[in-house]
Amino acid sequence: MSSVGCEQVNPALRPDLQLIEELGLSRTDRVHTVRLTVADQELAYPDSLLVQEGDYIQFVSDDWFLHEVRFDSTAMSKHAWEFMVLNNQAASPPLLQHGARFLISFVDASPGVYPFLLEGNREPGSGVIVVASPSGIP
């Protein structure tokens, strides 16, 4: 029997050395990765994620095309939008290089739906992050 505080972090969600050294994340922080690329439109893989309050998401460019991530204020709750704005996470800088990334934190985030838009060199794309409450219900 294990409690939430004693759970092992999935190795795929552990932060890399750069996130630990440069941003101060710990080895127990959970970092989900969303890969950005293009076809006929801007694409995110995966395009939907269920995360827990306290998790991090990194958007990573998988090519040399321009990618920008912008959270959609018209499709999220007032609390969710305020959280993104107060934490300076409402939009990414232009991601111009292969491997460029935009890290956002959901530490102290309100549970709910956080839809995002993708813009760049192709038709716009979109995706959604759902932050679960401690009970597991968004």
MDAnalysis code that builds the backbone (N, CA, C; Angstrom):
import MDAnalysis as mda
import numpy as np

u = mda.Universe.empty(414, n_residues=138, atom_resindex=np.repeat(np.arange(138), 3), trajectory=True)
u.add_TopologyAttr("name", ["N", "CA", "C"] * 138)
u.add_TopologyAttr("resid", np.arange(1, 139))
u.add_TopologyAttr("resname", ["MET", "SER", "SER", "VAL", "GLY", "CYS", "GLU", "GLN", "VAL", "ASN", "PRO", "ALA", "LEU", "ARG", "PRO", "ASP", "LEU", "GLN", "LEU", "ILE", "GLU", "GLU", "LEU", "GLY", "LEU", "SER", "ARG", "THR", "ASP", "ARG", "VAL", "HIS", "THR", "VAL", "ARG", "LEU", "THR", "VAL", "ALA", "ASP", "GLN", "GLU", "LEU", "ALA", "TYR", "PRO", "ASP", "SER", "LEU", "LEU", "VAL", "GLN", "GLU", "GLY", "ASP", "TYR", "ILE", "GLN", "PHE", "VAL", "SER", "ASP", "ASP", "TRP", "PHE", "LEU", "HIS", "GLU", "VAL", "ARG", "PHE", "ASP", "SER", "THR", "ALA", "MET", "SER", "LYS", "HIS", "ALA", "TRP", "GLU", "PHE", "MET", "VAL", "LEU", "ASN", "ASN", "GLN", "ALA", "ALA", "SER", "PRO", "PRO", "LEU", "LEU", "GLN", "HIS", "GLY", "ALA", "ARG", "PHE", "LEU", "ILE", "SER", "PHE", "VAL", "ASP", "ALA", "SER", "PRO", "GLY", "VAL", "TYR", "PRO", "PHE", "LEU", "LEU", "GLU", "GLY", "ASN", "ARG", "GLU", "PRO", "GLY", "SER", "GLY", "VAL", "ILE", "VAL", "VAL", "ALA", "SER", "PRO", "SER", "GLY", "ILE", "PRO"])
u.atoms.positions = np.array([
    [0.857, -1.165, 0.000],
    [0.000, 0.000, 0.000],
    [0.905, 1.230, 0.000],
    [0.670, 2.151, -0.956],
    [1.500, 3.347, -1.009],
    [0.628, 4.580, -1.001],
    [1.139, 5.639, -0.420],
    [0.419, 6.908, -0.454],
    [0.926, 7.723, -1.624],
    [0.182, 8.755, -1.982],
    [0.556, 9.574, -3.131],
    [1.950, 10.157, -2.950],
    [2.297, 10.585, -1.753],
    [3.602, 11.184, -1.507],
    [4.756, 10.218, -1.669],
    [4.483, 8.926, -1.619],
    [5.541, 7.932, -1.712],
    [5.622, 7.268, -3.079],
    [4.756, 7.658, -4.015],
    [4.763, 7.036, -5.330],
    [6.053, 7.338, -6.066],
    [6.520, 6.370, -6.830],
    [7.688, 6.566, -7.671],
    [7.276, 7.346, -8.913],
    [8.137, 8.252, -9.372],
    [7.859, 9.001, -10.586],
    [8.145, 8.111, -11.785],
    [7.213, 8.080, -12.719],
    [7.397, 7.350, -13.966],
    [8.687, 7.853, -14.611],
    [9.631, 6.976, -14.956],
    [10.895, 7.430, -15.539],
    [10.714, 8.305, -16.781],
    [9.657, 8.091, -17.549],
    [9.418, 8.905, -18.745],
    [9.022, 10.334, -18.390],
    [8.603, 10.572, -17.142],
    [8.177, 11.905, -16.720],
    [9.232, 12.647, -15.904],
    [10.368, 12.030, -15.667],
    [11.422, 12.699, -14.895],
    [12.032, 13.841, -15.701],
    [12.326, 14.959, -15.045],
    [12.960, 16.070, -15.766],
    [14.389, 15.717, -16.162],
    [14.828, 16.294, -17.284],
    [16.208, 16.055, -17.707],
    [17.154, 16.949, -16.910],
    [18.446, 16.736, -17.086],
    [19.469, 17.452, -16.334],
    [19.387, 18.961, -16.537],
    [19.078, 19.404, -17.741],
    [18.978, 20.846, -18.003],
    [17.847, 21.476, -17.183],
    [16.695, 20.819, -17.109],
    [15.587, 21.349, -16.315],
    [15.930, 21.360, -14.827],
    [16.669, 20.385, -14.380],
    [17.065, 20.319, -12.973],
    [18.084, 21.414, -12.666],
    [19.116, 21.528, -13.490],
    [20.196, 22.477, -13.211],
    [19.803, 23.927, -13.478],
    [19.094, 24.191, -14.571],
    [18.808, 25.567, -14.948],
    [17.521, 26.118, -14.346],
    [16.541, 25.249, -14.101],
    [15.262, 25.736, -13.598],
    [14.952, 25.274, -12.180],
    [15.807, 24.437, -11.638],
    [15.637, 24.020, -10.257],
    [14.578, 22.956, -10.017],
    [14.172, 22.244, -11.070],
    [13.235, 21.151, -10.863],
    [13.937, 20.029, -10.113],
    [13.166, 19.234, -9.394],
    [13.749, 18.102, -8.674],
    [13.506, 16.819, -9.459],
    [14.204, 15.782, -9.081],
    [14.058, 14.488, -9.764],
    [12.674, 13.877, -9.532],
    [11.931, 14.393, -8.562],
    [10.595, 13.867, -8.306],
    [9.502, 14.675, -9.010],
    [9.857, 15.795, -9.645],
    [8.865, 16.543, -10.414],
    [8.460, 15.731, -11.636],
    [7.213, 15.903, -12.060],
    [6.676, 15.187, -13.217],
    [6.607, 16.158, -14.391],
    [7.286, 15.814, -15.498],
    [7.326, 16.660, -16.690],
    [6.785, 15.857, -17.875],
    [5.652, 16.288, -18.388],
    [5.052, 15.682, -19.578],
    [5.608, 16.403, -20.802],
    [5.758, 15.686, -21.899],
    [6.293, 16.274, -23.123],
    [5.248, 16.243, -24.226],
    [5.076, 17.406, -24.859],
    [4.228, 17.535, -26.042],
    [5.153, 17.926, -27.186],
    [5.210, 17.098, -28.213],
    [6.082, 17.344, -29.362],
    [5.329, 18.123, -30.426],
    [5.986, 19.152, -30.983],
    [5.379, 20.013, -31.996],
    [6.016, 19.753, -33.354],
    [5.188, 19.606, -34.358],
    [5.659, 19.373, -35.717],
    [4.585, 19.875, -36.685],
    [4.822, 19.690, -37.983],
    [3.847, 20.137, -38.974],
    [3.591, 19.055, -40.006],
    [2.415, 19.104, -40.588],
    [2.040, 18.365, -41.801],
    [1.330, 19.428, -42.632],
    [0.035, 19.260, -42.869],
    [-0.746, 20.322, -43.504],
    [-1.083, 21.411, -42.493],
    [-0.959, 21.075, -41.211],
    [-1.251, 22.022, -40.149],
    [-0.275, 21.806, -39.004],
    [-0.295, 22.720, -38.051],
    [0.516, 22.581, -36.847],
    [-0.034, 21.405, -36.037],
    [0.861, 20.552, -35.533],
    [0.445, 19.353, -34.803],
    [1.146, 19.262, -33.453],
    [0.419, 18.733, -32.484],
    [0.961, 18.446, -31.159],
    [0.769, 16.960, -30.896],
    [1.817, 16.289, -30.406],
    [1.742, 14.862, -30.037],
    [2.161, 14.697, -28.588],
    [1.305, 14.303, -27.688],
    [-0.121, 14.104, -27.892],
    [-0.836, 15.449, -27.944],
    [-2.045, 15.442, -28.495],
    [-2.799, 16.689, -28.570],
    [-3.745, 16.859, -27.383],
    [-3.770, 15.872, -26.489],
    [-4.523, 16.015, -25.244],
    [-3.788, 15.268, -24.140],
    [-3.797, 15.870, -22.962],
    [-3.108, 15.295, -21.804],
    [-3.957, 15.474, -20.559],
    [-3.966, 14.474, -19.711],
    [-4.539, 14.575, -18.378],
    [-3.368, 14.619, -17.413],
    [-3.258, 15.710, -16.650],
    [-2.148, 15.889, -15.720],
    [-2.704, 16.170, -14.331],
    [-1.809, 16.135, -13.364],
    [-2.175, 16.437, -11.991],
    [-1.706, 17.844, -11.655],
    [-2.395, 18.474, -10.719],
    [-1.923, 19.761, -10.209],
    [-0.501, 19.532, -9.719],
    [0.408, 20.425, -10.062],
    [1.805, 20.286, -9.669],
    [2.698, 19.749, -10.774],
    [2.121, 19.204, -11.831],
    [2.917, 18.696, -12.958],
    [3.426, 19.851, -13.821],
    [4.360, 19.529, -14.690],
    [4.902, 20.461, -15.681],
    [4.642, 19.880, -17.070],
    [4.577, 20.770, -18.064],
    [4.463, 20.354, -19.465],
    [5.551, 21.083, -20.229],
    [6.272, 20.345, -21.061],
    [7.213, 20.995, -21.961],
    [6.759, 20.754, -23.399],
    [6.619, 21.852, -24.129],
    [6.321, 21.792, -25.556],
    [7.665, 21.828, -26.254],
    [7.967, 20.835, -27.090],
    [9.280, 20.705, -27.723],
    [9.127, 20.667, -29.242],
    [9.872, 21.524, -29.929],
    [9.853, 21.528, -31.396],
    [10.631, 20.331, -31.920],
    [9.987, 19.548, -32.784],
    [10.628, 18.375, -33.378],
    [11.138, 18.642, -34.792],
    [11.173, 19.913, -35.186],
    [11.652, 20.255, -36.521],
    [12.235, 21.668, -36.501],
    [12.511, 22.205, -37.663],
    [13.099, 23.538, -37.776],
    [12.075, 24.588, -38.206],
    [10.780, 24.254, -38.120],
    [9.731, 25.213, -38.444],
    [9.401, 26.063, -37.227],
    [8.786, 27.210, -37.471],
    [8.326, 28.096, -36.403],
    [7.096, 27.490, -35.736],
    [7.092, 27.467, -34.410],
    [5.933, 27.028, -33.637],
    [5.690, 28.030, -32.518],
    [4.429, 28.336, -32.278],
    [4.036, 29.146, -31.128],
    [2.839, 28.480, -30.473],
    [2.862, 28.455, -29.150],
    [1.783, 27.884, -28.353],
    [1.091, 29.047, -27.649],
    [-0.235, 29.085, -27.757],
    [-1.002, 30.155, -27.110],
    [-2.230, 29.528, -26.466],
    [-2.413, 29.801, -25.185],
    [-3.586, 29.265, -24.498],
    [-4.800, 30.112, -24.859],
    [-5.937, 29.443, -25.006],
    [-7.154, 30.052, -25.535],
    [-8.037, 30.582, -24.407],
    [-7.948, 31.888, -24.160],
    [-8.698, 32.509, -23.062],
    [-10.203, 32.389, -23.242],
    [-10.668, 32.278, -24.480],
    [-12.111, 32.219, -24.732],
    [-12.704, 30.848, -24.425],
    [-11.846, 29.841, -24.254],
    [-12.334, 28.472, -24.056],
    [-11.971, 27.895, -22.698],
    [-11.489, 28.750, -21.782],
    [-11.129, 28.244, -20.460],
    [-11.802, 29.080, -19.377],
    [-11.831, 28.535, -18.186],
    [-12.458, 29.248, -17.075],
    [-11.645, 30.494, -16.726],
    [-12.317, 31.409, -16.062],
    [-11.653, 32.641, -15.612],
    [-10.458, 32.306, -14.710],
    [-10.628, 31.342, -13.806],
    [-9.541, 30.968, -12.883],
    [-8.356, 30.373, -13.641],
    [-8.648, 29.524, -14.623],
    [-7.566, 28.915, -15.405],
    [-6.809, 29.985, -16.181],
    [-7.535, 30.899, -16.824],
    [-6.885, 31.961, -17.600],
    [-6.051, 32.862, -16.684],
    [-6.592, 33.251, -15.547],
    [-5.843, 34.095, -14.608],
    [-4.570, 33.393, -14.150],
    [-4.647, 32.095, -13.897],
    [-3.454, 31.335, -13.505],
    [-2.377, 31.420, -14.592],
    [-2.773, 31.232, -15.852],
    [-1.800, 31.268, -16.946],
    [-1.183, 32.660, -17.092],
    [-1.993, 33.699, -16.993],
    [-1.498, 35.073, -17.135],
    [-0.596, 35.444, -15.964],
    [-1.026, 35.162, -14.724],
    [-0.233, 35.514, -13.544],
    [1.128, 34.818, -13.528],
    [1.200, 33.648, -14.155],
    [2.457, 32.903, -14.195],
    [3.212, 33.105, -15.510],
    [2.781, 34.093, -16.295],
    [3.444, 34.440, -17.558],
    [3.569, 33.221, -18.472],
    [2.474, 32.442, -18.572],
    [2.484, 31.210, -19.349],
    [1.397, 31.186, -20.413],
    [0.774, 32.329, -20.694],
    [-0.351, 32.356, -21.622],
    [0.076, 32.097, -23.059],
    [1.347, 32.370, -23.371],
    [1.844, 32.147, -24.734],
    [3.342, 31.903, -24.697],
    [3.800, 31.101, -25.636],
    [5.239, 30.807, -25.733],
    [5.931, 31.885, -26.551],
    [7.237, 31.988, -26.391],
    [7.997, 32.756, -27.376],
    [8.033, 31.926, -28.660],
    [8.435, 32.510, -29.774],
    [8.576, 31.693, -30.987],
    [9.611, 30.590, -30.762],
    [9.244, 29.364, -31.078],
    [10.167, 28.231, -30.991],
    [10.711, 28.034, -32.393],
    [11.967, 28.401, -32.605],
    [12.542, 28.489, -33.943],
    [13.506, 27.375, -34.308],
    [13.957, 26.606, -33.338],
    [14.981, 25.588, -33.595],
    [14.478, 24.207, -33.203],
    [15.029, 23.209, -33.848],
    [14.759, 21.832, -33.441],
    [15.210, 21.681, -31.992],
    [14.349, 21.188, -31.146],
    [14.682, 21.005, -29.732],
    [14.323, 22.184, -28.849],
    [13.913, 23.322, -29.431],
    [13.498, 24.464, -28.612],
    [12.285, 24.046, -27.786],
    [12.182, 24.578, -26.566],
    [11.063, 24.170, -25.736],
    [10.498, 25.309, -24.903],
    [9.250, 25.118, -24.536],
    [8.487, 26.042, -23.708],
    [7.947, 25.221, -22.553],
    [8.377, 25.560, -21.329],
    [7.985, 24.804, -20.144],
    [6.938, 25.587, -19.377],
    [5.857, 24.919, -19.029],
    [4.846, 25.549, -18.188],
    [4.643, 24.707, -16.936],
    [4.265, 25.390, -15.865],
    [4.066, 24.758, -14.574],
    [2.583, 24.768, -14.217],
    [2.111, 23.648, -13.697],
    [0.764, 23.582, -13.176],
    [0.782, 23.457, -11.654],
    [1.862, 23.955, -11.019],
    [1.936, 24.013, -9.565],
    [0.906, 25.043, -9.100],
    [0.010, 24.641, -8.223],
    [-1.075, 25.483, -7.693],
    [-2.107, 25.870, -8.749],
    [-2.200, 25.108, -9.840],
    [-3.186, 25.390, -10.887],
    [-4.580, 24.957, -10.452],
    [-5.570, 25.668, -10.945],
    [-6.962, 25.278, -10.731],
    [-7.270, 24.067, -11.597],
    [-7.988, 23.090, -11.072],
    [-8.417, 21.973, -11.923],
    [-9.285, 22.510, -13.053],
    [-9.186, 21.863, -14.199],
    [-10.019, 22.268, -15.315],
    [-9.355, 22.018, -16.646],
    [-9.946, 22.614, -17.664],
    [-9.533, 22.427, -19.048],
    [-8.712, 23.630, -19.492],
    [-7.552, 23.364, -20.098],
    [-6.629, 24.393, -20.578],
    [-6.382, 24.168, -22.075],
    [-7.289, 24.653, -22.932],
    [-7.101, 24.475, -24.372],
    [-5.988, 25.386, -24.896],
    [-5.243, 24.876, -25.876],
    [-4.185, 25.692, -26.481],
    [-4.291, 25.666, -27.992],
    [-3.747, 26.712, -28.582],
    [-3.708, 26.867, -30.033],
    [-2.258, 26.805, -30.481],
    [-2.019, 26.277, -31.654],
    [-0.687, 26.202, -32.241],
    [-0.673, 27.050, -33.497],
    [0.331, 27.896, -33.611],
    [0.483, 28.724, -34.793],
    [1.909, 28.597, -35.272],
    [2.107, 28.854, -36.571],
    [3.445, 28.754, -37.128],
    [3.419, 28.844, -38.631],
    [4.084, 27.914, -39.292],
    [4.234, 27.943, -40.743],
    [3.090, 27.293, -41.515],
    [2.214, 26.589, -40.885],
    [1.116, 25.894, -41.552],
    [-0.220, 26.347, -40.944],
    [-1.290, 25.673, -41.342],
    [-2.600, 25.978, -40.773],
    [-2.540, 25.791, -39.255],
    [-3.276, 26.603, -38.499],
    [-3.252, 26.468, -37.035],
    [-3.713, 25.090, -36.574],
    [-3.237, 24.705, -35.424],
    [-3.642, 23.458, -34.786],
    [-4.109, 23.756, -33.369],
    [-4.442, 22.715, -32.637],
    [-4.925, 22.923, -31.273],
    [-4.726, 21.661, -30.446],
    [-4.954, 21.823, -29.170],
    [-4.868, 20.715, -28.235],
    [-5.462, 21.136, -26.904],
    [-5.410, 20.242, -25.938],
    [-5.988, 20.543, -24.634],
    [-5.220, 19.813, -23.531],
    [-5.082, 20.511, -22.424],
    [-4.525, 19.922, -21.204],
    [-5.633, 19.966, -20.170],
    [-5.860, 18.849, -19.508],
    [-6.856, 18.786, -18.450],
    [-6.099, 18.571, -17.141],
    [-6.295, 19.490, -16.204],
    [-5.665, 19.382, -14.898],
    [-6.689, 18.770, -13.946],
    [-6.339, 17.608, -13.408],
    [-7.234, 16.894, -12.500],
    [-7.111, 17.476, -11.091],
    [-8.195, 17.438, -10.379],
    [-8.174, 17.839, -8.969],
    [-7.509, 16.724, -8.185],
    [-7.163, 16.971, -6.922],
    [-6.544, 15.907, -6.122],
    [-7.388, 14.634, -6.077],
    [-8.702, 14.759, -6.226],
    [-9.563, 13.578, -6.231],
    [-9.549, 12.861, -7.572],
    [-8.890, 13.487, -8.580],
    [-8.802, 12.883, -9.911],
    [-9.883, 13.322, -10.859],
    [-10.782, 14.195, -10.400],
    [-11.864, 14.685, -11.257],
    [-11.544, 16.118, -11.655],
    [-11.522, 16.426, -12.985],
    [-11.223, 17.802, -13.430],
    [-12.262, 18.794, -12.972],
])
